[in-house]
Amino acid sequence: MPTPLNPATETIVEEIGETEVLVGIPSFNNASTIGHVVRAVSAGLAKYFHGFRAVLVNSDGGSSDGTPEVVEQAIVDFEAMLISDRQSPLQKIITPYQGIPGKGSAFRTIFEIARRMKAKACAVVDSDLRSITPEWIEMLLRPLLNEGYDYVAPYYLRHKYDGTITNSIAYPLTRALYGQRIRQPIGGEFGFSRALVGHYLDKHVWESDVARFGIDIWMTTEAIASGARVCQSFLGAKIHNPKDPAADLSDMLVQVTGALFALMEEHHSVWRQVEGSAPVRLYGFQYEVAVEPVHVNVDDMIVTFRQGLADLGPIWREMLQPDTVEALFPLATCPLRAFRISDDLWTQIIYDAALAHHRYVLPREHLLKALTPLYLGRTASFVLETQALTSAEAESRIEALSQTFEKRKDYLVQRWSPQEERA
């Protein structure tokens, strides 16, 4: 069943007809940054896809700061960009999205427009990017058009404390489960084929947490599990509006982890057979680049962890194995320099939580929220361990964690028995 569009949008889509490439930008109150993103997309399409029919779609969540107007008015000085050969003008579609407020609902509208316009290659980029360049558009679309890939994930250089949910959960778990080393599975910028657009729209997930923060990990996992050809493209530094890991990321953590665990249910027949992992093709010229520092408050994270240890003990005992819980209690009083949640312990926590989620040992929302102090404890441990390391050096610690997830996967597979699966 087609996704409903705004009547005015329906008319514009019909008037434009078919397109070859489409780039979507979801937004909500991003007036201060989206103009730069639109100009980068426009320049990228003009420079690298000048012979193609191209459409830019802004799917907006009801911004009150003039975001759609900024999109409409954003223009590029093509002469200054040394771009003279522009055979096809860029069409803009600026539309509100319908459904649950969130990025996933914005993507659903972009997917529906892409399907109706029969776009051959599509990409989505975040609206708060400050480091996007025209080259990003080529790197997200070219592997689809020229190399036959169905899905292009981003590969960024990021500060060691930017993307802590990715580094501690999304990347190592996705890699261990599905055997593909996609470094930024919830990166925010992706390229995808017409075939994947149809696959995504036909899934019945749009009233779930996928419609909020869960969309990125869902797109990546569905691409891998469906057998689509996947690759990565190097995009340089990702500079956006960063979040302090000690700030309230609970909602995002709940939705990303909830999506990961729900996808484990759906794709158990795929991941239970996977052993180890393999590199994923990486396109682009890699280079070193300075990244913006991310300031973290270790003391606040440890306070939250220890408060969780005091308040959530009964819940943790239901969702984690006894030896896992017992290993946490010494952290209640240890000195700061000795505060560590090891790779083995963290892997056990995530696998225990996934199994508890699978078995419905307690309401799933309660289980997912109870992970927040544990995640902050692990993040504090990582910060303390890597304070003297560069971001590149800290990457070796993330690699070690990922290898631990792979080595301990049998623990998960053996306890996730087929008899326990629910229809």
C-alpha positions as CSV (number, residue, x, y, z in Angstrom):
1,M,0.0,0.0,0.0
2,P,1.5,3.4,-1.0
3,T,2.5,5.8,1.7
4,P,0.2,8.8,1.7
5,L,1.8,12.1,0.7
6,N,0.7,15.6,1.3
7,P,-1.7,16.6,-1.6
8,A,0.6,19.4,-2.8
9,T,3.5,17.0,-2.8
10,E,1.4,14.5,-4.8
11,T,0.9,17.1,-7.4
12,I,4.6,18.1,-7.6
13,V,5.7,14.5,-7.9
14,E,3.3,13.9,-10.8
15,E,4.4,17.1,-12.5
16,I,8.1,16.2,-12.3
17,G,7.6,12.6,-13.4
18,E,10.5,10.2,-13.2
19,T,14.0,10.9,-12.0
20,E,17.3,9.1,-12.1
21,V,19.0,10.3,-8.8
22,L,17.3,11.5,-5.6
23,V,18.8,12.9,-2.4
24,G,16.7,13.3,0.7
25,I,17.3,15.5,3.7
26,P,15.1,14.9,6.8
27,S,14.8,18.0,9.0
28,F,13.3,19.5,12.1
29,N,14.3,23.0,13.2
30,N,17.6,22.9,11.4
31,A,17.6,26.4,9.8
32,S,21.1,27.2,11.0
33,T,22.7,24.3,9.2
34,I,20.5,23.0,6.4
35,G,21.3,25.7,4.0
36,H,24.9,24.5,3.8
37,V,23.7,20.9,3.4
38,V,21.4,21.9,0.5
39,R,24.2,23.8,-1.3
40,A,26.6,20.9,-0.9
41,V,24.0,18.5,-2.3
42,S,23.2,20.9,-5.2
43,A,26.8,21.4,-6.1
44,G,27.5,17.7,-5.9
45,L,24.7,16.8,-8.2
46,A,25.6,19.5,-10.7
47,K,29.3,18.6,-10.7
48,Y,29.2,14.8,-10.7
49,F,25.8,14.0,-12.1
50,H,25.2,16.9,-14.5
51,G,23.7,14.6,-17.2
52,F,21.1,13.0,-14.8
53,R,17.6,14.1,-13.9
54,A,18.0,14.9,-10.2
55,V,15.6,15.7,-7.4
56,L,16.3,17.0,-3.8
57,V,13.6,16.1,-1.2
58,N,13.4,17.9,2.1
59,S,11.1,15.9,4.4
60,D,10.4,18.2,7.3
61,G,8.8,17.4,10.7
62,G,6.9,20.7,11.1
63,S,9.9,23.1,11.8
64,S,9.0,26.4,13.4
65,D,12.4,28.1,12.7
66,G,12.0,28.6,8.9
67,T,13.9,25.4,7.8
68,P,11.7,24.8,4.7
69,E,12.2,28.4,3.6
70,V,16.0,28.1,4.0
71,V,15.9,25.0,1.8
72,E,13.8,26.8,-0.8
73,Q,16.1,29.9,-0.9
74,A,19.5,28.0,-0.8
75,I,21.4,28.6,-4.1
76,V,24.9,27.7,-5.3
77,D,27.3,30.0,-7.2
78,F,28.1,27.5,-9.8
79,E,30.7,29.7,-11.5
80,A,32.6,30.0,-8.3
81,M,32.5,26.2,-8.1
82,L,33.9,26.0,-11.7
83,I,30.7,24.2,-12.7
84,S,29.5,25.2,-16.2
85,D,28.0,22.1,-17.7
86,R,24.5,21.8,-16.1
87,Q,22.3,20.0,-18.5
88,S,19.4,19.3,-16.1
89,P,18.2,21.7,-13.4
90,L,17.8,20.3,-9.9
91,Q,14.2,19.9,-8.8
92,K,13.4,20.6,-5.2
93,I,10.5,19.0,-3.3
94,I,9.9,20.4,0.2
95,T,7.2,18.5,2.0
96,P,6.0,17.7,5.6
97,Y,6.0,14.1,6.5
98,Q,3.2,12.1,8.2
99,G,3.3,9.6,11.0
100,I,5.2,9.3,14.3
101,P,7.5,12.3,14.8
102,G,11.0,11.2,14.0
103,K,13.7,10.5,11.4
104,G,12.2,7.2,10.3
105,S,8.9,8.8,9.3
106,A,10.8,11.5,7.4
107,F,12.7,8.7,5.5
108,R,9.5,6.9,4.7
109,T,8.2,9.9,2.8
110,I,11.6,10.2,1.0
111,F,11.4,6.5,0.1
112,E,7.8,6.8,-1.2
113,I,8.7,9.8,-3.4
114,A,11.7,7.8,-4.7
115,R,9.6,4.8,-5.5
116,R,6.9,6.9,-7.3
117,M,9.6,8.7,-9.3
118,K,11.5,5.4,-10.1
119,A,14.8,6.8,-8.9
120,K,17.7,4.5,-9.9
121,A,20.0,5.7,-7.1
122,C,19.1,7.5,-3.8
123,A,21.0,9.0,-0.9
124,V,20.0,10.6,2.4
125,V,22.1,13.0,4.4
126,D,21.6,14.6,7.8
127,S,20.5,18.2,8.1
128,D,22.9,19.3,10.8
129,L,26.1,18.5,9.0
130,R,28.8,21.1,8.9
131,S,31.4,19.1,7.1
132,I,29.5,17.8,4.1
133,T,31.1,18.6,0.7
134,P,29.9,18.1,-2.9
135,E,32.1,15.0,-3.0
136,W,30.0,13.2,-0.4
137,I,27.2,13.0,-3.0
138,E,29.4,11.4,-5.6
139,M,30.7,8.9,-3.0
140,L,27.2,7.9,-1.8
141,L,25.7,7.6,-5.3
142,R,28.5,6.4,-7.7
143,P,28.9,2.9,-6.3
144,L,25.1,2.4,-6.9
145,L,25.2,3.6,-10.5
146,N,28.6,2.3,-11.7
147,E,29.5,-0.7,-9.5
148,G,26.1,-2.4,-9.0
149,Y,25.9,-2.0,-5.2
150,D,22.6,-1.7,-3.4
151,Y,23.7,0.0,-0.2
152,V,26.5,2.5,0.6
153,A,27.3,3.1,4.2
154,P,29.4,6.1,5.3
155,Y,32.9,5.8,6.6
156,Y,34.0,8.8,8.7
157,L,36.8,10.0,10.8
158,R,35.3,11.0,14.1
159,H,36.5,12.0,17.5
160,K,37.1,9.0,19.8
161,Y,34.2,10.1,22.0
162,D,31.8,11.0,19.2
163,G,29.4,8.2,18.4
164,T,29.7,6.2,21.6
165,I,26.5,4.2,21.0
166,T,28.0,3.1,17.7
167,N,31.4,2.3,19.1
168,S,30.2,0.3,22.1
169,I,27.0,-1.4,20.8
170,A,25.9,-0.9,17.2
171,Y,29.1,-1.6,15.4
172,P,30.5,-4.6,17.5
173,L,27.1,-6.2,17.7
174,T,26.1,-5.8,14.1
175,R,29.6,-7.0,13.0
176,A,29.4,-10.1,15.2
177,L,25.8,-11.0,14.2
178,Y,26.0,-10.5,10.5
179,G,29.7,-10.8,9.7
180,Q,30.0,-7.5,7.8
181,R,32.4,-4.8,9.1
182,I,30.3,-1.8,8.4
183,R,32.0,0.7,10.7
184,Q,29.2,3.3,10.8
185,P,25.9,1.3,10.7
186,I,24.0,4.2,12.2
187,G,26.0,7.0,10.5
188,G,23.2,9.1,9.1
189,E,24.3,9.3,5.5
190,F,23.5,6.4,3.1
191,G,23.1,5.5,-0.5
192,F,20.6,2.9,-1.6
193,S,19.2,1.4,-4.8
194,R,15.7,1.3,-6.2
195,A,15.3,-2.3,-5.2
196,L,16.1,-1.5,-1.5
197,V,13.6,1.4,-1.6
198,G,10.9,-1.1,-2.4
199,H,12.1,-3.6,0.2
200,Y,12.1,-0.9,2.9
201,L,8.7,0.4,2.1
202,D,7.1,-3.1,2.2
203,K,8.2,-3.7,5.8
204,H,5.7,-3.1,8.5
205,V,7.8,-1.1,10.9
206,W,6.6,2.4,10.4
207,E,4.6,2.7,13.6
208,S,7.5,1.3,15.8
209,D,10.7,2.8,17.2
210,V,12.2,2.5,13.7
211,A,10.1,5.6,12.9
212,R,12.2,7.5,15.4
213,F,16.0,6.9,16.1
214,G,16.0,3.3,15.0
215,I,15.9,3.9,11.2
216,D,19.6,4.0,10.5
217,I,20.5,0.6,12.1
218,W,17.3,-0.8,10.6
219,M,18.3,0.2,7.1
220,T,21.8,-1.2,7.4
221,T,20.7,-4.5,9.0
222,E,17.9,-5.0,6.4
223,A,20.4,-4.4,3.6
224,I,22.8,-7.0,4.9
225,A,20.1,-9.6,5.9
226,S,18.3,-9.3,2.6
227,G,21.5,-10.2,0.7
228,A,22.0,-6.8,-0.9
229,R,25.4,-5.9,-2.1
230,V,26.9,-3.5,0.5
231,C,29.9,-1.2,0.5
232,Q,31.3,1.8,2.3
233,S,32.5,5.2,1.1
234,F,35.1,7.4,2.8
235,L,33.6,10.8,3.6
236,G,36.4,12.3,5.8
237,A,35.4,14.0,9.0
238,K,31.8,14.1,10.2
239,I,31.3,17.4,12.0
240,H,27.8,18.0,13.2
241,N,26.1,19.0,16.4
242,P,27.7,16.5,18.8
243,K,26.2,15.1,21.9
244,D,28.0,14.7,25.2
245,P,27.6,10.9,26.1
246,A,26.8,12.0,29.7
247,A,23.9,14.1,28.4
248,D,20.5,12.5,28.1
249,L,20.9,10.0,25.3
250,S,18.5,7.5,27.0
251,D,15.8,7.8,24.3
252,M,18.3,7.3,21.5
253,L,19.9,4.4,23.3
254,V,16.5,2.7,23.9
255,Q,15.4,3.1,20.3
256,V,18.7,2.0,18.7
257,T,19.2,-0.9,21.0
258,G,15.5,-1.8,20.7
259,A,15.8,-1.9,17.0
260,L,18.9,-4.0,17.1
261,F,17.3,-6.5,19.4
262,A,14.0,-6.6,17.4
263,L,16.0,-7.2,14.2
264,M,17.8,-10.1,16.0
265,E,14.3,-11.7,16.3
266,E,13.5,-11.2,12.7
267,H,16.8,-12.4,11.3
268,H,17.8,-15.1,13.6
269,S,18.0,-17.6,10.8
270,V,20.6,-15.4,9.1
271,W,22.9,-14.4,12.0
272,R,23.0,-17.8,13.9
273,Q,24.9,-19.3,11.0
274,V,27.5,-16.5,10.7
275,E,31.0,-17.0,12.1
276,G,33.6,-14.3,12.2
277,S,33.5,-11.2,10.0
278,A,34.8,-9.9,6.7
279,P,36.0,-6.5,5.6
280,V,33.5,-4.5,3.5
281,R,34.7,-2.8,0.3
282,L,35.7,0.8,1.0
283,Y,35.7,3.4,-1.7
284,G,37.3,6.8,-1.7
285,F,40.7,8.4,-1.1
286,Q,41.5,8.1,2.6
287,Y,43.3,10.9,4.4
288,E,44.0,12.2,7.9
289,V,41.9,15.1,9.0
290,A,41.4,17.0,12.2
291,V,38.2,16.3,14.1
292,E,36.4,18.5,16.6
293,P,36.9,17.5,20.2
294,V,34.0,16.1,22.2
295,H,34.1,17.0,25.8
296,V,32.8,14.3,28.2
297,N,32.1,14.4,31.9
298,V,33.4,11.1,33.3
299,D,32.3,11.9,36.9
300,D,28.7,12.4,35.9
301,M,28.7,9.1,34.0
302,I,30.1,7.2,36.9
303,V,27.6,8.8,39.3
304,T,24.7,7.7,37.0
305,F,26.2,4.2,36.8
306,R,26.5,3.9,40.6
307,Q,23.0,5.2,41.1
308,G,21.8,2.5,38.7
309,L,23.7,-0.1,40.7
310,A,21.9,1.1,43.8
311,D,18.4,1.5,42.3
312,L,18.2,-1.0,39.5
313,G,19.8,-4.1,41.2
314,P,16.6,-6.2,41.1
315,I,16.0,-5.4,37.4
316,W,19.7,-6.1,36.5
317,R,19.4,-9.4,38.3
318,E,16.5,-10.4,36.1
319,M,18.1,-9.4,32.8
320,L,21.7,-10.4,33.4
321,Q,23.4,-13.6,34.5
322,P,24.4,-13.8,38.2
323,D,28.1,-13.7,37.5
324,T,27.6,-10.6,35.3
325,V,25.8,-8.7,38.0
326,E,28.4,-9.8,40.7
327,A,31.2,-8.4,38.5
328,L,29.6,-5.0,38.6
329,F,29.3,-4.5,42.3
330,P,33.0,-3.8,43.0
331,L,32.7,-0.7,40.8
332,A,30.4,0.9,43.3
333,T,33.3,1.8,45.6
334,C,36.5,1.4,43.6
335,P,38.7,4.5,43.1
336,L,38.3,6.3,39.8
337,R,41.6,5.1,38.3
338,A,40.4,1.5,38.9
339,F,37.0,1.9,37.3
340,R,36.8,-0.5,34.4
341,I,34.2,-2.5,32.6
342,S,36.2,-4.9,30.5
343,D,35.5,-6.0,26.9
344,D,34.5,-9.5,28.2
345,L,32.1,-8.1,30.8
346,W,30.6,-5.5,28.4
347,T,30.0,-8.2,25.7
348,Q,28.3,-10.4,28.3
349,I,26.1,-7.5,29.4
350,I,24.9,-6.9,25.8
351,Y,24.4,-10.6,25.0
352,D,22.6,-11.1,28.4
353,A,20.3,-8.1,27.6
354,A,19.6,-9.4,24.1
355,L,18.6,-12.8,25.5
356,A,16.5,-11.2,28.2
357,H,14.7,-9.1,25.6
358,H,14.2,-12.3,23.5
359,R,12.6,-14.1,26.4
360,Y,10.5,-11.3,27.7
361,V,11.9,-11.7,31.2
362,L,10.5,-8.2,32.0
363,P,8.7,-5.4,30.0
364,R,11.0,-4.6,27.1
365,E,10.9,-0.9,27.6
366,H,12.0,-1.3,31.2
367,L,14.8,-3.6,30.1
368,L,16.1,-1.1,27.5
369,K,15.9,1.9,29.8
370,A,17.8,-0.1,32.4
371,L,20.7,-0.3,30.0
372,T,21.4,3.4,30.2
373,P,23.5,3.4,33.4
374,L,25.4,0.4,32.1
375,Y,26.1,2.1,28.8
376,L,27.3,5.2,30.7
377,G,29.5,3.1,32.9
378,R,31.1,1.4,29.9
379,T,31.6,4.8,28.2
380,A,33.3,6.2,31.3
381,S,35.5,3.1,31.4
382,F,36.5,3.6,27.7
383,V,37.2,7.3,28.3
384,L,39.5,6.6,31.3
385,E,41.3,3.9,29.3
386,T,41.9,6.1,26.2
387,Q,42.5,9.5,27.6
388,A,46.1,9.5,26.4
389,L,45.3,8.1,23.0
390,T,44.6,9.8,19.7
391,S,41.3,9.0,18.0
392,A,43.2,6.7,15.6
393,E,44.9,4.9,18.5
394,A,41.6,4.6,20.3
395,E,40.2,2.8,17.2
396,S,42.4,-0.2,18.2
397,R,40.4,-0.5,21.4
398,I,37.1,-0.6,19.4
399,E,38.6,-3.3,17.2
400,A,39.5,-5.3,20.3
401,L,36.0,-5.0,21.6
402,S,34.5,-6.1,18.3
403,Q,36.7,-9.2,18.2
404,T,35.5,-10.0,21.7
405,F,31.9,-9.8,20.5
406,E,32.8,-12.3,17.7
407,K,34.7,-14.7,20.0
408,R,31.8,-14.8,22.5
409,K,29.0,-15.1,20.0
410,D,28.6,-18.9,20.7
411,Y,27.4,-17.8,24.2
412,L,24.5,-16.0,22.5
413,V,23.8,-18.6,19.8
414,Q,23.6,-21.5,22.2
415,R,21.2,-19.8,24.5
416,W,18.9,-18.4,21.8
417,S,17.2,-21.8,21.2
418,P,14.8,-22.2,18.3
419,Q,12.2,-23.5,20.7
420,E,12.1,-20.2,22.5
421,E,11.4,-18.1,19.3
422,R,8.0,-16.5,19.2
423,A,5.9,-16.4,16.1
